[in-house]
Amino acid sequence: MRFRGVLFDAGETLVHPVPSFPELFSAVVQQAGQRRSPEQVVTASREVFDRFSQAAHDQELWTTSPERSARFWKGVYRRMLAVLALPADDGLPDQLYATFTDLDNYALFDDVLPALDALQPSGATLGVVSNFEAWLEDLLERLGVAARFPVLVISGQVGIEKPDQRIYRIALDLAGIRPQDAAYVGDNPEFDVTPTSAMGMTPILIDRRTRFPDHEGVRITDLRDLPAALEAAS
């Protein structure tokens, strides 16, 4: 494999809420005396992608302080609750924010460790470049994989968010590799594919939920397929 470095997004690439974002959201709503199915939450969760895009377009940083994070996410939850025809003035946004910032409510995807194990013999430097609050570092430690990623660039720590190319350059400089020698794996074309491709990196879309079946670039649905995808792209 020609790649000297393989960098990963975090949320929905390496880690996820347990049992899943829709199921956990639905459970919080139910605890508040309301009933909405995970399937209904999936429909409402399109607001999350839309809000990410809006923030990037407006150059609105949302991970760089606890206050920004709380304001951003509570706004997202209010929009989702509106789609679900649920009240947003009874403390539900606060409950949801507390739930989704609790480290106990996160896990690695089942395909992460097998993929990392398979990449180890290649000698490639592994890293994480993620739009995430600073507590991602503690989460990766808790999940037992922090040591797997000698390069860790978290927007909540460096004050730069994807798709700003500077956040990727920080990671490349830390790894001591050129863009053309690096692959980047993430789940969002706007944040993970377009900017890295423009820099000369090789982007790989992880599309577990079949959101982007017509993606024209390298696309996988399971991280266990990553080593083969990297070999094919070499």
C-alpha positions as CSV (number, residue, x, y, z in Angstrom):
1,M,0.0,0.0,0.0
2,R,1.4,3.4,-1.0
3,F,-0.3,5.4,1.7
4,R,1.9,6.5,4.5
5,G,-1.0,7.9,6.5
6,V,-4.6,7.0,7.0
7,L,-6.8,9.7,8.7
8,F,-10.3,9.2,10.0
9,D,-13.3,11.2,10.9
10,A,-14.7,10.3,14.4
11,G,-18.5,10.6,14.7
12,E,-20.4,8.0,12.6
13,T,-17.0,6.8,11.2
14,L,-15.3,5.4,14.4
15,V,-17.8,6.1,17.2
16,H,-21.6,6.3,17.5
17,P,-24.2,6.8,20.2
18,V,-25.5,3.5,21.6
19,P,-27.6,1.7,20.6
20,S,-27.9,4.4,17.8
21,F,-28.6,8.1,17.5
22,P,-32.3,7.5,16.5
23,E,-32.9,4.9,19.2
24,L,-31.3,7.0,22.0
25,F,-33.1,10.1,20.9
26,S,-36.4,8.1,20.9
27,A,-35.7,6.8,24.4
28,V,-35.1,10.3,25.8
29,V,-38.3,11.5,24.2
30,Q,-40.2,8.5,25.7
31,Q,-38.8,9.2,29.2
32,A,-40.2,12.6,28.8
33,G,-43.7,11.1,28.3
34,Q,-43.7,11.4,24.5
35,R,-43.6,8.7,21.9
36,R,-41.8,8.9,18.6
37,S,-40.2,5.9,16.9
38,P,-36.6,5.7,15.8
39,E,-37.8,5.7,12.2
40,Q,-39.5,9.0,12.8
41,V,-36.3,10.3,14.4
42,V,-34.3,9.2,11.3
43,T,-36.5,11.5,9.1
44,A,-36.1,14.4,11.6
45,S,-32.3,13.8,11.8
46,R,-31.9,15.3,8.3
47,E,-31.9,18.6,10.2
48,V,-28.5,17.6,11.6
49,F,-26.8,17.4,8.2
50,D,-28.6,20.6,7.1
51,R,-27.3,22.4,10.2
52,F,-23.8,21.2,9.7
53,S,-23.8,22.6,6.1
54,Q,-25.3,25.9,7.2
55,A,-22.7,26.3,9.9
56,A,-19.9,25.6,7.4
57,H,-21.4,28.0,4.9
58,D,-21.7,30.8,7.6
59,Q,-18.3,30.0,9.0
60,E,-19.9,29.4,12.3
61,L,-17.7,27.4,14.7
62,W,-19.7,25.2,17.0
63,T,-17.2,22.8,18.6
64,T,-14.7,25.3,20.0
65,S,-16.2,25.9,23.4
66,P,-18.8,24.2,25.6
67,E,-21.0,27.3,25.2
68,R,-20.9,27.1,21.4
69,S,-21.5,23.4,21.4
70,A,-24.5,23.6,23.8
71,R,-26.1,26.5,21.7
72,F,-25.5,24.6,18.4
73,W,-26.8,21.2,19.5
74,K,-29.8,22.5,21.5
75,G,-30.7,24.4,18.4
76,V,-30.5,21.3,16.3
77,Y,-32.6,19.4,18.8
78,R,-35.2,22.1,18.7
79,R,-35.4,21.8,15.0
80,M,-35.8,18.1,15.2
81,L,-38.4,18.3,17.8
82,A,-40.4,20.7,15.6
83,V,-40.2,18.2,12.7
84,L,-41.5,15.6,15.2
85,A,-44.3,17.9,16.4
86,L,-43.0,17.8,19.9
87,P,-42.6,20.7,22.4
88,A,-39.2,22.2,22.7
89,D,-39.8,24.4,25.7
90,D,-40.2,21.7,28.4
91,G,-36.5,20.9,28.9
92,L,-36.2,18.3,26.2
93,P,-33.3,20.0,24.3
94,D,-31.4,20.1,27.6
95,Q,-32.1,16.5,28.3
96,L,-31.0,15.5,24.8
97,Y,-27.8,17.6,25.1
98,A,-26.9,16.0,28.4
99,T,-27.6,12.5,26.9
100,F,-25.4,13.0,23.8
101,T,-22.5,14.5,25.8
102,D,-22.4,11.6,28.2
103,L,-19.4,9.4,27.3
104,D,-21.2,6.3,28.6
105,N,-23.6,6.6,25.7
106,Y,-20.9,6.0,23.0
107,A,-19.2,3.0,21.5
108,L,-17.0,2.0,18.7
109,F,-18.6,0.5,15.6
110,D,-18.0,-3.2,15.4
111,D,-15.9,-2.9,12.3
112,V,-13.4,-0.4,13.8
113,L,-11.0,-2.7,15.6
114,P,-10.8,-5.3,12.8
115,A,-10.0,-2.5,10.3
116,L,-7.3,-1.0,12.6
117,D,-5.8,-4.4,13.2
118,A,-5.7,-5.1,9.4
119,L,-4.0,-1.7,8.8
120,Q,-1.3,-2.2,11.4
121,P,1.1,-4.3,9.2
122,S,1.2,-1.6,6.6
123,G,3.1,0.7,8.9
124,A,0.9,3.7,8.0
125,T,0.5,6.4,10.5
126,L,-3.1,6.5,11.7
127,G,-4.9,9.7,12.9
128,V,-8.2,11.3,13.6
129,V,-9.3,14.6,12.2
130,S,-12.7,15.5,13.5
131,N,-15.2,18.2,14.0
132,F,-15.9,17.2,17.6
133,E,-15.8,18.8,21.1
134,A,-12.6,18.5,23.0
135,W,-14.0,15.6,25.0
136,L,-13.5,13.3,22.0
137,E,-9.9,12.7,23.3
138,D,-11.3,11.4,26.6
139,L,-13.9,9.3,24.7
140,L,-11.2,7.6,22.6
141,E,-9.2,6.9,25.8
142,R,-12.2,5.3,27.4
143,L,-12.9,3.2,24.3
144,G,-9.3,1.9,24.4
145,V,-8.2,3.2,21.0
146,A,-6.5,6.6,21.7
147,A,-3.1,4.9,21.4
148,R,-3.9,3.7,18.0
149,F,-4.0,7.2,16.7
150,P,-0.7,9.0,17.2
151,V,-2.1,12.0,15.3
152,L,-5.2,13.5,16.9
153,V,-6.6,16.8,15.6
154,I,-9.9,17.7,17.2
155,S,-11.6,20.9,16.2
156,G,-12.7,21.6,19.7
157,Q,-9.0,21.7,20.7
158,V,-7.4,23.5,17.7
159,G,-10.2,26.0,16.9
160,I,-10.5,25.1,13.2
161,E,-13.4,23.0,11.8
162,K,-13.8,21.0,8.6
163,P,-14.1,21.7,5.7
164,D,-11.3,24.3,6.4
165,Q,-8.3,22.7,4.8
166,R,-6.0,24.0,7.6
167,I,-7.3,21.3,10.0
168,Y,-6.1,18.6,7.7
169,R,-2.8,20.3,7.2
170,I,-2.2,20.3,10.9
171,A,-2.6,16.5,10.9
172,L,-0.4,16.0,7.8
173,D,2.3,18.1,9.4
174,L,2.1,16.1,12.6
175,A,2.4,12.9,10.7
176,G,5.2,14.3,8.5
177,I,3.5,13.2,5.3
178,R,2.4,14.9,2.0
179,P,-1.3,15.1,1.0
180,Q,-0.7,12.7,-1.9
181,D,0.6,10.1,0.6
182,A,-2.5,10.2,2.8
183,A,-6.0,8.8,2.7
184,Y,-9.0,10.2,4.6
185,V,-12.0,8.2,5.7
186,G,-15.3,9.9,6.7
187,D,-19.0,9.7,6.3
188,N,-19.9,13.2,4.9
189,P,-19.0,14.1,1.4
190,E,-19.1,17.8,2.1
191,F,-16.7,17.7,5.0
192,D,-14.7,14.5,4.3
193,V,-14.5,14.1,0.6
194,T,-14.5,17.5,-1.2
195,P,-11.9,19.3,0.9
196,T,-9.4,16.4,1.1
197,S,-9.7,15.6,-2.6
198,A,-9.0,19.3,-3.4
199,M,-5.8,19.0,-1.3
200,G,-4.6,15.9,-3.1
201,M,-5.5,13.4,-0.5
202,T,-7.4,10.2,-1.3
203,P,-10.9,10.4,0.3
204,I,-12.8,7.2,1.1
205,L,-16.5,7.6,2.0
206,I,-17.8,5.2,4.7
207,D,-21.5,5.0,3.9
208,R,-22.9,2.5,6.4
209,R,-26.5,3.8,6.1
210,T,-26.5,3.9,2.3
211,R,-27.1,7.7,2.3
212,F,-25.0,8.2,-0.8
213,P,-25.4,5.1,-3.1
214,D,-24.5,7.1,-6.2
215,H,-21.2,8.5,-4.8
216,E,-18.7,8.6,-7.7
217,G,-15.6,8.2,-5.6
218,V,-14.3,5.4,-3.4
219,R,-17.2,4.2,-1.2
220,I,-17.4,1.4,1.3
221,T,-20.1,0.4,3.7
222,D,-18.0,-1.5,6.2
223,L,-14.6,-0.4,7.6
224,R,-13.4,-4.0,7.2
225,D,-13.3,-3.3,3.5
226,L,-11.0,-0.3,4.0
227,P,-7.6,-2.2,3.5
228,A,-8.8,-3.6,0.2
229,A,-10.0,-0.1,-0.9
230,L,-6.7,1.4,0.0
231,E,-4.8,-1.3,-2.0
232,A,-7.1,-0.7,-5.0
233,A,-6.5,3.1,-4.8
234,S,-2.7,2.7,-4.5
